[in-house]
């Protein structure tokens, strides 16, 4: 995850605030530039649905990239700090925090609100990205959203943070889904009656919506 992803993963930009901050709209995107006085460098920030930043060496017209190094030190570390400070200021002044990082998670939460009337409950202060939905009649859970390292689901070596949803299903359905891409054994829940779906677009919204309805019905069974 790069600097921009870390800072903006759960934020949505307000285009009016971008314009007030000094961003210029050009060819459907917003651009902001700031010179780093005395260093011969210029920060260029672009927003076109997501934020991307570059640092340009004004003397040579080339991109300066050493600040991207994980172990940047000295001059590069100072540049990285100033770059991060600017992006943080843009985030704080031009963006609104949202509960979920991915568009798919946002859409599925909207589906639940409109179809089932549920509201997410954030139960764990230690795990602020996790929320649950429960039936109102018997208080049983039927969905859990959260953010975990990818390797916790797919057993890969990737530690990229991904959003997931856990849903109830009968044992036969769980076994069937595990052979399909995007489905994994339930994270921190009963693996015989729950399934984990990674919300990276691999599984279509419509397919997950059907599983949500099935999970809701399953949670209503005695």
Secondary structure by P-SEA (a helix, b strand, c coil): ccccccccccccccaaaaaaabbbbcccbbbbbbbcccccbbbbbbbccbbbbbbbcccccccccccccccccaaaaaaaaaaaaaaaaaaaccccccccccaaaaaaaaaaaaacbbbbbbcccccccbbbbbbcccccccccccccccccccccccccbbbbbbbbbcaaaaaaaccccccccccccccccbbbbcccccccaaaaaaaaaaaaaaaacc
